[in-house]
């Protein structure tokens, strides 16, 4: 799975150390959860793109890594459901 509805954005290169660590931890959690759905590099790109997306619309940045992880998880769950022909909870 390499298609993503969001494109990576490198304009957010001024991440704090805490944000970098939180994003790295999110990538590792998602890799473990969705290792059969997407390649490791794709998950990393998706998380960073999701972070850029939410950061562009945020007034405060306290929970941006968490929001990026949740957004990416939803994308990956939808991809899994599409791949297996099942319905997601949002479709019920």
C-alpha positions as CSV (number, residue, x, y, z in Angstrom):
1,X,0.0,0.0,0.0
2,X,1.8,3.1,-1.2
3,X,-1.2,5.4,-2.0
4,X,-2.0,8.0,0.6
5,X,-4.6,10.7,0.4
6,X,-2.1,13.0,2.0
7,X,1.3,13.9,0.7
8,X,4.4,14.2,2.8
9,X,5.4,17.8,3.7
10,X,8.9,18.6,4.8
11,X,8.0,22.1,6.0
12,X,7.7,20.9,9.6
13,X,11.4,20.2,10.1
14,X,11.5,22.2,13.4
15,X,10.0,19.4,15.5
16,X,11.0,19.4,19.2
17,X,12.8,16.4,20.5
18,X,9.6,15.3,22.3
19,X,7.6,15.5,19.1
20,X,10.3,13.6,17.2
21,X,10.3,10.8,19.8
22,X,6.5,10.7,19.9
23,X,6.3,10.4,16.1
24,X,9.0,7.6,16.1
25,X,7.1,5.7,18.8
26,X,3.9,6.1,16.8
27,X,5.5,4.7,13.7
28,X,6.8,1.7,15.7
29,X,3.4,1.0,17.2
30,X,1.7,1.3,13.8
31,X,4.3,-0.9,12.2
32,X,3.6,-3.6,14.8
33,X,-0.2,-3.3,14.3
34,X,-0.2,-3.1,10.5
35,X,2.9,-4.9,9.4
36,X,0.8,-7.0,7.0
37,X,-1.0,-4.0,5.5
38,X,1.8,-1.6,4.6
39,X,5.6,-1.5,4.3
40,X,7.5,0.1,7.2
41,X,8.7,3.0,5.1
42,X,5.2,3.7,3.9
43,X,3.9,3.9,7.5
44,X,6.7,6.3,8.4
45,X,5.8,8.5,5.4
46,X,2.1,8.4,6.3
47,X,2.6,9.4,9.9
48,X,4.9,12.3,8.9
49,X,2.4,13.4,6.2
50,X,-0.5,13.2,8.7
51,X,1.6,15.2,11.2
52,X,2.1,17.9,8.6
53,X,-1.6,17.9,7.7
54,X,-2.7,18.4,11.3
55,X,0.1,20.8,12.1
56,X,-1.0,23.0,9.2
57,X,-4.4,23.4,10.8
58,X,-3.5,23.5,14.5
59,X,-3.4,26.5,16.9
60,X,-1.5,24.6,19.5
61,X,0.9,21.7,19.0
62,X,0.6,19.6,22.3
63,X,-1.2,16.6,20.8
64,X,-0.1,16.7,17.2
65,X,1.9,13.4,17.2
66,X,-1.1,11.7,18.8
67,X,-3.5,13.1,16.3
68,X,-1.2,12.1,13.5
69,X,-1.0,8.5,14.8
70,X,-4.8,8.3,15.1
71,X,-5.3,9.7,11.6
72,X,-2.8,7.2,10.2
73,X,-4.4,4.4,12.1
74,X,-7.8,5.2,10.6
75,X,-6.3,5.3,7.1
76,X,-4.6,1.9,7.6
77,X,-7.8,0.4,9.1
78,X,-9.7,1.6,6.1
79,X,-7.1,0.1,3.8
80,X,-7.2,-3.2,5.6
81,X,-11.0,-3.2,5.4
82,X,-10.9,-2.4,1.7
83,X,-8.4,-5.1,1.1
84,X,-10.3,-7.8,3.0
85,X,-13.8,-6.6,1.8
86,X,-15.0,-5.8,5.3
87,X,-16.8,-2.8,6.7
88,X,-15.2,-0.3,9.1
89,X,-17.0,0.9,12.1
90,X,-17.5,4.3,10.4
91,X,-19.5,2.6,7.6
92,X,-21.9,0.7,10.0
